[in-house]
Amino acid sequence: MIDAINERDPAHRRSLIEQAFTPDCLYIDPDDEAETHDGLDELFARIQRQAPPELRFSLPDPVDAHHQQARFT
């Protein structure tokens, strides 16, 4: 997921999304919500347009995953 958020090439980003998420995925954070591959692709593209080009997201802590859900900070 982090690789997909950081990827600026649209075709490669879409490929990463399709590898990491099921087609019926749901992403929720305090500011946004996205459903399906199309929704994630649009969300990640919008995040990149709003952020400085040098910004790179990372996961400082392990992902907490259970019951087909994942949570991270």
C-alpha positions in Angstrom: 0.0 0.0 0.0 2.7 2.5 0.9 4.5 1.8 -2.4 1.2 2.6 -4.2 0.7 5.8 -2.3 4.3 6.9 -3.1 4.2 5.9 -6.8 3.8 8.9 -9.1 3.5 6.9 -12.4 -0.2 6.3 -12.8 0.1 3.0 -14.6 2.6 1.6 -12.1 0.5 2.9 -9.2 -2.6 1.1 -10.5 -0.6 -2.1 -10.8 0.5 -1.8 -7.2 -3.0 -1.2 -6.1 -4.3 -4.2 -7.9 -1.5 -6.4 -6.3 -2.2 -5.1 -2.8 -6.0 -4.8 -2.6 -9.0 -6.9 -3.5 -11.4 -5.3 -6.1 -14.0 -4.6 -3.4 -11.5 -3.0 -0.9 -12.5 -0.2 1.5 -10.0 2.3 2.8 -10.9 4.6 5.7 -8.9 7.2 7.5 -9.9 10.3 9.5 -10.0 12.5 6.4 -10.9 10.2 3.5 -12.7 7.1 2.4 -12.2 5.1 -0.8 -13.8 2.0 -2.2 -12.6 -0.2 -5.1 -9.4 0.1 -7.1 -10.7 3.1 -8.9 -11.4 4.9 -5.6 -8.0 4.2 -4.2 -6.3 5.3 -7.4 -8.2 8.6 -7.3 -7.4 9.1 -3.6 -3.7 8.4 -4.0 -3.5 10.7 -7.0 -5.2 13.5 -5.1 -2.9 13.0 -2.1 0.1 13.3 -4.5 -1.2 16.5 -6.2 -1.6 18.1 -2.8 1.7 17.0 -1.3 5.2 18.3 -2.1 6.9 16.0 -4.7 9.6 15.0 -2.3 7.2 13.7 0.3 7.4 9.9 0.9 5.1 8.0 3.1 6.4 5.3 5.4 5.2 3.0 8.1 7.1 3.6 11.4 5.2 0.9 13.3 4.1 -2.6 12.4 0.7 -3.1 10.7 -2.0 -4.6 13.1 -4.0 -7.0 11.0 -6.8 -9.4 11.9 -10.2 -10.5 10.6 -9.4 -9.4 7.0 -8.7 -5.8 8.2 -5.5 -3.9 8.7 -4.7 -0.9 10.9 -1.6 1.3 10.9 -0.3 4.6 12.1 
